[in-house]
Amino acid sequence: MIETYFFRTPTINRLRGGPLGSDLDDLATALQQQGYAWDSIRGYLRGCDQFARWLLQQDYAVADVHQTLIKRYISGLPRPPSGRLPKAAEGLSHLLKLWRQKKSLPERIDAYSLTEAGQWLLRYEQHLDQVCGTAAGTRSHYLRMARRFLRSCFGTGHLTWSSLQAHQISDFVKQEATNKHGGGRKLPSTAVRSILRFLVFRGELSPGLEAAALAPRQWTHDSIPKRLTTQEVERALALYAGEAPVDLRNRAILMLLSRLGLRAHEVANLC
């Protein structure tokens, strides 16, 4: 059905391979039956695909969608000067209606319709925003980590905070840190400590367990790669000793790198 509105094969494949999948065909059919214009349907499909990809990026499932989450998504979209709803959000009501018809969402998507984990995450998000004053980008990172932390510790079961053990916390932080590089390796420990402090604030845990979320070691003075010797530099320059334009260009690039210490992007930007 979406072939009626998109003609380029890469675009169609990207949409079909996205998180909405066949829902886009059902949505296009429903919009066509309601008499929406061709351009409007095309725009709605793009906007809904963007929203679904945002959910996936933020580690949300369809069942996690609620009004506060939708408002947060819309608030991050660029608004037109007229102050109207952003174009990327205009078709979301139709997507939510489709999900309700497919029983993927309840009729009301407020806080009371969320799972236990979803309600807890909503309270945690409100705490980060209203109590801690955390920036939107930081909240997004912490919430993604919180969802993974819940799944790691409790799966899909009841959130029994009193059963939380220190080894579960340290194992989770270590596992998450192995997938990150540089300063990002500190994010799991920082986010988990924030989660545990919130639980202490709520009276769910006693203070002290956050010490299990140890930050990984950051080697500030790690070993530096060995430099090329003078002889090795001369051998590299000798590879382009000819007078052809390519040889002259390559020799000039290598001399700028080796003799003046310019970086690759600095050489590439020279005119």
Backbone as numpy.savetxt, mean C-alpha at the origin, in Angstrom:
# Nx Ny Nz CAx CAy CAz Cx Cy Cz
-18.37 -7.96 -21.35 -19.19 -6.74 -21.35 -18.33 -5.47 -21.35
-17.20 -5.50 -20.63 -16.38 -4.28 -20.57 -15.74 -3.97 -21.91
-15.73 -4.94 -22.84 -15.20 -4.66 -24.18 -16.02 -3.60 -24.90
-17.24 -3.38 -24.44 -18.08 -2.34 -25.03 -17.53 -0.95 -24.72
-16.76 -0.84 -23.63 -16.31 0.47 -23.15 -14.81 0.66 -23.22
-14.07 -0.44 -23.40 -12.62 -0.36 -23.51 -12.19 -1.21 -24.70
-11.28 -0.66 -25.51 -10.93 -1.32 -26.76 -9.50 -1.87 -26.77
-8.61 -1.25 -26.01 -7.22 -1.69 -26.00 -7.08 -2.96 -25.18
-6.45 -3.96 -25.77 -6.30 -5.26 -25.11 -5.55 -5.15 -23.78
-4.45 -4.39 -23.67 -3.77 -4.28 -22.37 -4.68 -3.72 -21.28
-5.52 -2.73 -21.66 -6.44 -2.14 -20.67 -7.46 -3.17 -20.21
-8.02 -3.92 -21.14 -9.01 -4.94 -20.79 -8.39 -6.02 -19.91
-7.18 -6.45 -20.28 -6.51 -7.48 -19.48 -6.19 -6.97 -18.08
-5.80 -5.69 -17.98 -5.49 -5.14 -16.66 -6.74 -5.07 -15.79
-7.87 -4.67 -16.39 -9.12 -4.59 -15.63 -9.61 -5.97 -15.22
-9.56 -6.92 -16.16 -10.03 -8.27 -15.84 -9.11 -8.96 -14.83
-7.83 -8.63 -14.88 -6.89 -9.22 -13.94 -6.81 -8.50 -12.61
-7.58 -7.43 -12.46 -7.59 -6.67 -11.23 -8.42 -7.32 -10.15
-8.50 -6.69 -8.98 -9.23 -7.29 -7.85 -10.73 -7.41 -8.07
-11.32 -6.61 -8.96 -12.76 -6.72 -9.21 -13.10 -7.89 -10.13
-12.22 -8.17 -11.09 -12.45 -9.31 -11.98 -13.79 -9.25 -12.68
-14.58 -10.31 -12.55 -15.87 -10.40 -13.24 -16.90 -9.43 -12.70
-16.66 -8.85 -11.52 -17.61 -7.86 -10.99 -17.74 -6.66 -11.92
-16.66 -6.36 -12.66 -16.72 -5.23 -13.60 -17.73 -5.49 -14.71
-17.81 -6.73 -15.21 -18.80 -7.06 -16.23 -20.21 -6.91 -15.68
-20.43 -7.42 -14.46 -21.75 -7.32 -13.84 -22.12 -5.86 -13.59
-21.13 -5.07 -13.17 -21.38 -3.66 -12.92 -21.71 -2.93 -14.22
-20.97 -3.22 -15.30 -21.23 -2.58 -16.59 -22.64 -2.94 -17.08
-23.04 -4.19 -16.91 -24.38 -4.62 -17.33 -25.45 -3.88 -16.55
-25.27 -3.77 -15.23 -26.25 -3.09 -14.39 -26.36 -1.61 -14.76
-25.23 -0.96 -15.00 -25.25 0.46 -15.36 -25.91 0.67 -16.73
-25.64 -0.23 -17.66 -26.26 -0.13 -18.98 -27.78 -0.29 -18.89
-28.22 -1.22 -18.06 -29.66 -1.44 -17.90 -30.34 -0.24 -17.24
-29.60 0.50 -16.45 -30.17 1.70 -15.80 -30.12 2.91 -16.72
-29.55 2.76 -17.92 -29.59 3.82 -18.91 -28.50 4.86 -18.80
-27.39 4.54 -18.15 -26.30 5.51 -18.04 -25.59 5.66 -19.39
-25.05 6.84 -19.62 -24.36 7.14 -20.88 -23.05 6.35 -20.96
-22.59 6.16 -22.20 -21.36 5.39 -22.46 -20.18 5.96 -21.70
-19.99 7.28 -21.76 -18.86 7.91 -21.08 -18.95 7.75 -19.56
-20.18 7.86 -19.04 -20.35 7.72 -17.59 -20.00 6.32 -17.13
-20.47 5.31 -17.87 -20.17 3.93 -17.50 -18.67 3.68 -17.53
-18.04 4.16 -18.56 -16.58 3.99 -18.69 -15.86 4.61 -17.49
-16.26 5.82 -17.11 -15.64 6.49 -15.97 -15.92 5.77 -14.66
-17.16 5.28 -14.49 -17.52 4.56 -13.27 -16.69 3.28 -13.13
-16.51 2.57 -14.23 -15.75 1.32 -14.19 -14.30 1.58 -13.79
-13.72 2.64 -14.35 -12.34 2.99 -13.99 -12.26 3.36 -12.50
-13.21 4.15 -12.03 -13.20 4.58 -10.63 -13.36 3.42 -9.67
-14.24 2.49 -10.00 -14.46 1.33 -9.13 -13.24 0.42 -9.11
-12.59 0.26 -10.27 -11.37 -0.53 -10.32 -10.28 0.12 -9.46
-10.19 1.44 -9.50 -9.21 2.15 -8.68 -9.49 1.94 -7.20
-10.76 1.98 -6.80 -11.12 1.77 -5.40 -10.76 0.35 -4.95
-11.05 -0.64 -5.79 -10.75 -2.03 -5.44 -9.24 -2.25 -5.31
-8.46 -1.60 -6.18 -7.00 -1.72 -6.07 -6.50 -1.04 -4.81
-7.12 0.06 -4.42 -6.75 0.74 -3.17 -7.03 -0.17 -1.98
-8.18 -0.85 -1.99 -8.51 -1.79 -0.91 -7.44 -2.88 -0.81
-7.05 -3.42 -1.97 -6.05 -4.48 -1.99 -4.71 -3.96 -1.47
-4.35 -2.76 -1.89 -3.08 -2.17 -1.45 -3.08 -1.93 0.05
-4.24 -1.53 0.60 -4.36 -1.28 2.03 -4.62 -2.54 2.84
-4.66 -3.69 2.13 -4.86 -4.99 2.78 -6.26 -5.15 3.37
-7.27 -4.57 2.71 -8.66 -4.72 3.12 -9.35 -5.75 2.23
-10.30 -6.47 2.80 -11.20 -7.33 2.02 -12.52 -6.60 1.82
-13.35 -7.12 0.91 -14.66 -6.48 0.67 -15.47 -6.43 1.95
-15.40 -7.49 2.75 -16.19 -7.54 3.98 -15.75 -6.49 5.00
-14.56 -5.90 4.82 -14.05 -4.89 5.75 -14.54 -3.48 5.41
-15.21 -3.32 4.28 -15.61 -1.99 3.83 -16.68 -1.41 4.77
-16.48 -0.18 5.20 -17.46 0.53 6.02 -17.42 2.00 5.67
-18.35 2.75 6.22 -18.51 4.15 5.83 -17.26 4.98 6.13
-16.64 4.75 7.28 -15.44 5.51 7.62 -14.31 5.24 6.64
-14.20 3.96 6.22 -13.17 3.61 5.25 -13.42 4.28 3.91
-14.68 4.29 3.48 -15.02 4.93 2.20 -14.73 6.43 2.26
-15.07 7.06 3.38 -14.80 8.50 3.54 -13.30 8.76 3.51
-12.53 7.87 4.13 -11.07 8.05 4.12 -10.52 7.94 2.70
-11.05 7.00 1.93 -10.60 6.86 0.54 -10.94 8.11 -0.27
-12.18 8.57 -0.13 -12.62 9.72 -0.91 -11.85 10.98 -0.52
-11.53 11.11 0.77 -10.80 12.31 1.23 -9.40 12.38 0.63
-8.86 11.23 0.20 -7.54 11.22 -0.40 -7.53 11.47 -1.90
-8.72 11.60 -2.50 -8.82 11.84 -3.94 -8.77 13.34 -4.22
-8.19 13.75 -5.35 -8.19 15.18 -5.69 -9.60 15.66 -5.99
-10.00 16.76 -5.37 -11.35 17.30 -5.56 -11.34 18.37 -6.65
-12.39 18.40 -7.46 -12.47 19.45 -8.48 -12.71 20.81 -7.83
-12.39 21.91 -8.52 -12.58 23.24 -7.95 -14.01 23.52 -7.52
-14.98 22.87 -8.16 -16.39 23.10 -7.83 -16.76 22.54 -6.47
-15.89 21.69 -5.90 -16.19 21.08 -4.61 -17.06 19.86 -4.70
-17.40 19.44 -5.91 -18.23 18.25 -6.08 -17.45 16.99 -5.75
-18.16 15.87 -5.70 -17.53 14.58 -5.44 -16.50 14.29 -6.52
-15.29 13.82 -6.15 -14.29 13.47 -7.17 -14.84 12.46 -8.16
-14.44 12.58 -9.42 -14.96 11.69 -10.46 -14.66 10.23 -10.15
-13.50 9.97 -9.54 -13.13 8.59 -9.24 -14.03 7.95 -8.20
-14.85 8.77 -7.51 -15.72 8.23 -6.46 -17.18 8.20 -6.87
-17.50 8.71 -8.06 -18.91 8.85 -8.45 -19.61 7.51 -8.63
-18.88 6.48 -9.01 -19.53 5.19 -9.26 -19.50 4.23 -8.09
-18.96 4.66 -6.94 -18.80 3.73 -5.83 -20.14 3.23 -5.29
-21.15 4.07 -5.29 -22.46 3.65 -4.77 -23.01 2.47 -5.57
-22.75 2.46 -6.87 -23.22 1.35 -7.71 -22.44 0.07 -7.39
-21.14 0.21 -7.12 -20.35 -0.97 -6.77 -20.80 -1.53 -5.43
-21.06 -0.66 -4.46 -21.52 -1.13 -3.15 -22.87 -1.83 -3.26
-23.73 -1.29 -4.11 -25.04 -1.92 -4.33 -24.86 -3.31 -4.94
-23.94 -3.44 -5.90 -23.68 -4.74 -6.50 -23.16 -5.73 -5.46
-22.24 -5.28 -4.61 -21.70 -6.16 -3.58 -22.78 -6.59 -2.58
-23.72 -5.69 -2.29 -24.82 -6.08 -1.40 -25.69 -7.14 -2.05
-25.95 -6.97 -3.35 -26.76 -7.96 -4.06 -26.08 -9.32 -4.08
-24.75 -9.33 -4.14 -24.00 -10.58 -4.14 -23.71 -11.09 -2.73
-24.26 -10.40 -1.73 -24.09 -10.79 -0.32 -22.65 -10.66 0.16
-21.84 -9.88 -0.55 -20.47 -9.64 -0.10 -20.44 -8.57 0.99
-21.49 -7.75 1.02 -21.62 -6.69 2.02 -23.01 -6.79 2.66
-23.12 -6.41 3.94 -24.46 -6.33 4.54 -25.20 -5.11 4.00
-26.49 -5.04 4.28 -27.29 -3.92 3.79 -26.79 -2.59 4.35
-26.37 -2.61 5.61 -25.81 -1.41 6.23 -24.33 -1.66 6.49
-23.49 -0.75 6.04 -22.05 -0.93 6.21 -21.51 0.08 7.21
-22.12 0.11 8.40 -21.62 0.97 9.46 -20.74 0.14 10.39
-20.31 0.74 11.48 -19.38 0.06 12.38 -19.99 -1.19 13.01
-21.33 -1.20 13.15 -21.96 -2.33 13.82 -22.01 -3.57 12.94
-21.87 -3.40 11.64 -21.93 -4.54 10.73 -20.56 -5.18 10.51
-19.49 -4.61 11.12 -18.15 -5.13 10.93 -17.92 -6.37 11.79
-16.93 -7.14 11.39 -16.48 -8.25 12.22 -15.83 -7.69 13.49
-15.53 -8.58 14.41 -14.88 -8.15 15.65 -13.55 -7.47 15.34
-12.77 -8.09 14.43 -11.49 -7.50 14.04 -11.69 -6.15 13.35
-12.71 -6.06 12.50 -12.99 -4.81 11.80 -13.37 -3.69 12.75
-14.18 -4.01 13.76 -14.56 -2.99 14.75 -13.35 -2.54 15.56
-12.50 -3.52 15.91 -11.30 -3.16 16.67 -10.38 -2.26 15.84
-10.20 -2.58 14.56 -9.34 -1.77 13.69 -9.91 -0.37 13.51
-11.23 -0.26 13.45 -11.86 1.05 13.33 -11.58 1.89 14.57
-11.69 1.28 15.75 -11.38 2.01 16.99 -9.91 2.41 17.05
-9.04 1.52 16.56 -7.61 1.82 16.54 -7.31 2.98 15.59
-7.96 2.97 14.43 -7.77 4.06 13.47 -8.23 5.40 14.06
-9.37 5.39 14.74 -9.87 6.62 15.37 -8.91 7.09 16.46
-8.32 6.15 17.19 -7.34 6.50 18.23 -6.11 7.17 17.61
-5.61 6.58 16.52 -4.45 7.17 15.85 -4.74 8.57 15.36
-5.94 8.77 14.86 -6.31 10.07 14.28 -6.62 11.10 15.35
-7.49 10.76 16.30 -8.03 11.74 17.22 -7.21 11.91 18.50
-6.54 10.85 18.93 -5.77 10.92 20.17 -4.28 11.19 19.88
-3.73 10.41 18.94 -2.29 10.54 18.65 -2.00 11.61 17.61
-3.00 11.97 16.79 -2.76 12.95 15.73 -1.82 12.44 14.66
-1.86 11.14 14.40 -0.96 10.53 13.43 -1.30 10.96 12.00
-0.29 11.19 11.19 -0.51 11.59 9.79 -1.21 10.47 9.03
-1.92 10.86 7.96 -2.71 9.89 7.20 -1.85 8.76 6.64
-0.67 9.09 6.11 0.20 8.06 5.56 0.68 7.08 6.62
1.02 7.60 7.80 1.45 6.73 8.89 0.31 5.85 9.37
-0.89 6.41 9.46 -2.06 5.61 9.86 -2.26 4.45 8.89
-2.11 4.73 7.61 -2.30 3.69 6.61 -1.30 2.55 6.82
-0.03 2.89 7.06 1.00 1.86 7.28 0.70 1.06 8.56
0.32 1.76 9.63 0.07 1.09 10.90 -1.15 0.17 10.80
-2.18 0.60 10.08 -3.38 -0.23 9.96 -3.11 -1.49 9.14
-2.31 -1.37 8.07 -1.95 -2.57 7.31 -1.19 -3.56 8.20
-0.28 -3.04 9.00 0.48 -3.90 9.90 -0.42 -4.50 10.97
-1.39 -3.72 11.45 -2.31 -4.21 12.47 -3.16 -5.36 11.94
-3.62 -5.26 10.69 -4.42 -6.34 10.12 -3.60 -7.62 9.99
-2.35 -7.50 9.57 -1.50 -8.68 9.46 -1.19 -9.26 10.85
-1.02 -8.37 11.82 -0.74 -8.81 13.19 -1.92 -9.61 13.75
-3.13 -9.14 13.52 -4.31 -9.85 14.00 -4.41 -11.23 13.36
-4.20 -11.29 12.04 -4.28 -12.58 11.35 -3.21 -13.54 11.84
-2.01 -13.00 12.11 -0.92 -13.85 12.56 -1.19 -14.43 13.95
-1.77 -13.62 14.83 -1.96 -14.04 16.21 -3.25 -14.82 16.44
-4.33 -14.44 15.72 -5.64 -15.02 16.02 -6.31 -15.66 14.82
-5.73 -15.53 13.63 -6.39 -16.06 12.44 -7.71 -15.35 12.23
-8.76 -16.12 12.03 -10.11 -15.54 11.88 -10.94 -15.73 13.13
-10.29 -16.14 14.22 -11.02 -16.43 15.46 -11.23 -15.20 16.33
-11.67 -15.46 17.56 -11.95 -14.41 18.53 -10.66 -13.73 18.98
-10.71 -12.42 19.21 -9.53 -11.67 19.64 -9.38 -11.79 21.15
-8.68 -12.81 21.59 -8.47 -13.03 23.02 -7.13 -12.42 23.40
-7.16 -11.15 23.77 -5.92 -10.42 24.01 -5.15 -10.99 25.20
-5.86 -11.53 26.18 -5.18 -12.06 27.36 -4.30 -13.26 27.03
-4.56 -13.90 25.88 -3.76 -15.07 25.49 -2.53 -14.69 24.68
-2.36 -13.41 24.39 -1.23 -12.97 23.56 0.09 -13.21 24.29
1.03 -13.85 23.60 2.32 -14.19 24.19 3.44 -13.35 23.57
4.50 -13.15 24.34 5.63 -12.35 23.87 6.27 -12.96 22.63
6.35 -14.28 22.56 7.00 -14.91 21.41 6.20 -14.70 20.13
4.86 -14.59 20.24 4.05 -14.30 19.06 4.40 -12.92 18.50
4.60 -11.97 19.40 4.92 -10.61 18.99 6.30 -10.56 18.34
7.29 -11.14 19.01 8.66 -11.08 18.47 8.78 -11.85 17.16
8.10 -13.00 17.06 8.15 -13.77 15.81 7.52 -12.99 14.66
6.41 -12.31 14.93 5.75 -11.53 13.88 6.65 -10.39 13.42
7.25 -9.66 14.36 8.12 -8.53 14.00 9.31 -9.00 13.19
9.92 -10.11 13.59 11.07 -10.63 12.85 10.68 -11.03 11.43
9.53 -11.70 11.29 9.09 -12.15 9.98 8.81 -10.97 9.06
8.15 -9.95 9.58 7.82 -8.77 8.77 9.08 -7.99 8.39
10.05 -7.94 9.30 11.27 -7.17 9.03 12.11 -7.80 7.94
12.02 -9.13 7.78 12.83 -9.80 6.76 12.41 -9.41 5.35
11.18 -8.92 5.17 10.68 -8.55 3.85 10.93 -7.09 3.51
11.62 -6.37 4.39 11.81 -4.94 4.18 13.29 -4.61 4.17
13.60 -3.40 3.70 14.99 -2.98 3.56 15.17 -1.58 4.15
16.39 -1.30 4.55 16.71 0.04 5.04 15.89 0.43 6.26
15.47 1.71 6.25 14.68 2.21 7.37 13.34 1.54 7.52
12.83 0.94 6.43 11.53 0.26 6.49 11.53 -0.94 7.40
12.71 -1.47 7.77 12.79 -2.62 8.65 12.33 -2.28 10.06
12.30 -0.98 10.39 11.86 -0.57 11.72 10.33 -0.46 11.83
9.65 -0.40 10.68 8.20 -0.19 10.70 7.45 -1.26 11.48
7.70 -2.57 11.28 6.92 -3.57 12.03 7.00 -3.39 13.53
8.21 -3.17 14.08 8.34 -3.01 15.53 7.65 -1.74 16.02
7.80 -0.64 15.24 7.17 0.62 15.64 5.65 0.50 15.61
5.12 -0.11 14.55 3.66 -0.26 14.43 3.11 -1.18 15.50
3.78 -2.29 15.76 3.28 -3.24 16.77 3.32 -2.61 18.16
4.35 -1.85 18.45 4.38 -1.16 19.75 3.23 -0.18 19.88
2.89 0.49 18.77 1.74 1.40 18.79 0.45 0.63 19.07
0.30 -0.53 18.45 -0.89 -1.36 18.67 -0.98 -1.80 20.13
0.14 -2.26 20.68 0.14 -2.75 22.06 -0.10 -1.61 23.05
0.42 -0.41 22.76 0.15 0.73 23.64 -1.32 1.10 23.61
-1.94 0.95 22.43 -3.38 1.21 22.34 -4.15 0.20 23.18
-3.74 -1.06 23.18 -4.40 -2.08 23.98 -4.24 -1.80 25.47
-3.09 -1.29 25.86 -2.89 -0.89 27.26 -3.81 0.28 27.59
-3.90 1.23 26.67 -4.78 2.40 26.84 -6.24 1.97 27.03
-6.65 0.91 26.30 -8.02 0.41 26.37 -8.25 -0.52 27.56
-7.17 -0.88 28.27 -7.32 -1.79 29.40 -7.35 -3.26 29.02
-6.99 -3.57 27.75 -7.00 -4.96 27.30 -5.73 -5.70 27.70
-4.63 -4.97 27.88 -3.34 -5.58 28.24 -2.70 -4.79 29.37
-1.83 -5.45 30.09 -1.03 -4.77 31.10 0.22 -4.21 30.44
0.77 -3.10 30.95 1.98 -2.53 30.35 3.15 -3.50 30.41
4.05 -3.39 29.44 5.28 -4.16 29.44 5.43 -5.12 28.28
4.31 -5.59 27.71 4.40 -6.57 26.65 4.98 -5.96 25.37
4.88 -4.63 25.24 5.39 -3.98 24.03 6.91 -4.11 23.90
7.57 -4.48 25.01 9.03 -4.67 24.96 9.41 -5.85 24.08
8.46 -6.74 23.79 8.75 -7.89 22.94 8.89 -7.50 21.47
8.42 -6.30 21.11 8.51 -5.84 19.71 9.85 -5.13 19.51
10.90 -5.91 19.47 12.25 -5.34 19.37 12.52 -4.84 17.96
13.14 -3.68 17.87 13.53 -3.15 16.56 14.74 -3.91 16.05
14.78 -4.23 14.75 15.94 -4.94 14.21 17.18 -4.05 14.21
18.31 -4.68 14.25 19.56 -3.92 14.25 19.74 -3.22 12.91
20.17 -1.97 12.98 20.47 -1.19 11.78 21.97 -0.91 11.77
22.67 -1.49 10.81 24.12 -1.32 10.75 24.44 0.00 10.04
24.62 1.05 10.84 24.91 2.37 10.26 26.24 2.37 9.52
27.25 1.70 10.08 28.59 1.69 9.49 28.87 0.31 8.91
28.04 -0.12 8.00 28.26 -1.40 7.34 29.47 -1.29 6.42
29.98 -2.43 6.03 31.20 -2.43 5.20 30.95 -1.75 3.86
31.94 -0.97 3.41 31.85 -0.24 2.15 32.48 -1.10 1.05
31.86 -1.15 -0.13 32.45 -1.94 -1.22 33.87 -1.46 -1.54
34.74 -2.38 -1.90 36.11 -2.03 -2.25 36.13 -1.19 -3.53
36.97 -0.16 -3.54 37.07 0.69 -4.71 37.94 0.02 -5.77
37.78 0.49 -7.01 38.64 0.01 -8.09 40.04 0.57 -7.92
41.03 -0.22 -8.25 42.41 0.27 -8.21 42.67 1.15 -9.43
43.79 1.88 -9.39 44.16 2.74 -10.52 44.34 1.92 -11.79
44.94 0.74 -11.66 45.16 -0.11 -12.81 43.83 -0.59 -13.41
42.86 -0.92 -12.56 41.57 -1.38 -13.04 40.83 -0.26 -13.76
40.94 0.98 -13.26 40.32 2.12 -13.93 40.95 2.33 -15.30
42.27 2.23 -15.38 42.96 2.44 -16.66 42.57 1.35 -17.66
42.39 0.13 -17.20 41.97 -0.94 -18.11 40.57 -0.70 -18.64
39.68 -0.16 -17.78 38.32 0.15 -18.23 38.33 1.27 -19.26
39.18 2.28 -19.03 39.28 3.39 -19.98 39.87 2.92 -21.31
40.78 1.97 -21.24 41.44 1.48 -22.46 40.47 0.75 -23.38
39.35 0.30 -22.85 38.35 -0.38 -23.68 37.76 0.57 -24.72
37.84 1.88 -24.45 37.25 2.87 -25.35 38.31 3.88 -25.78
39.44 3.37 -26.25 40.56 4.23 -26.65 40.43 4.71 -28.10
39.43 4.22 -28.84 39.27 4.60 -30.24 38.76 6.02 -30.39
38.62 6.46 -31.67 38.18 7.81 -31.98 36.74 7.85 -32.48
36.06 6.72 -32.50 34.65 6.71 -32.92 33.81 7.48 -31.90
32.71 8.10 -32.35 31.87 8.88 -31.43 31.43 8.09 -30.19
31.07 6.81 -30.38 30.64 6.00 -29.24 31.79 5.82 -28.24
33.01 5.58 -28.77 34.17 5.41 -27.88 34.46 6.70 -27.11
34.39 7.83 -27.83 34.64 9.12 -27.17 33.61 9.38 -26.07
32.35 9.06 -26.39 31.28 9.28 -25.40 31.48 8.39 -24.16
31.74 7.09 -24.39 31.88 6.17 -23.27 33.10 6.48 -22.42
34.18 6.91 -23.11 35.40 7.27 -22.36 35.13 8.50 -21.50
34.40 9.47 -22.05 34.08 10.68 -21.28 33.21 10.33 -20.06
32.25 9.43 -20.24 31.39 9.02 -19.13 32.21 8.37 -18.02
33.10 7.44 -18.42 33.92 6.73 -17.43 34.87 7.68 -16.70
35.40 8.69 -17.42 36.31 9.64 -16.77 35.56 10.51 -15.77
34.34 10.89 -16.11 33.54 11.69 -15.17 33.22 10.89 -13.91
32.95 9.59 -14.09 32.64 8.73 -12.95 33.87 8.47 -12.09
35.00 8.18 -12.75 36.18 7.74 -12.01 37.05 8.90 -11.52
37.21 9.94 -12.33 38.13 11.03 -11.97 37.44 12.13 -11.16
36.20 12.48 -11.52 35.51 13.56 -10.82 34.51 13.06 -9.77
34.24 11.75 -9.79 33.36 11.20 -8.76 31.89 11.53 -8.95
31.48 11.88 -10.17 30.06 12.15 -10.40 29.25 10.86 -10.26
28.00 11.01 -9.89 27.10 9.87 -9.80 26.45 9.62 -11.16
25.91 8.40 -11.31 25.37 8.00 -12.61 24.27 8.95 -13.08
23.34 9.33 -12.17 22.25 10.20 -12.60 22.75 11.61 -12.93
23.84 12.03 -12.29 24.41 13.35 -12.58 25.02 13.35 -13.99
25.68 12.28 -14.35 26.25 12.17 -15.70 25.12 12.10 -16.72
24.09 11.33 -16.43 22.99 11.17 -17.39 22.26 12.49 -17.63
22.28 13.40 -16.65 21.56 14.67 -16.81 22.39 15.77 -17.48
23.66 15.47 -17.76 24.50 16.47 -18.42 24.03 16.69 -19.87
24.14 17.92 -20.31 23.79 18.27 -21.71 25.06 18.72 -22.45
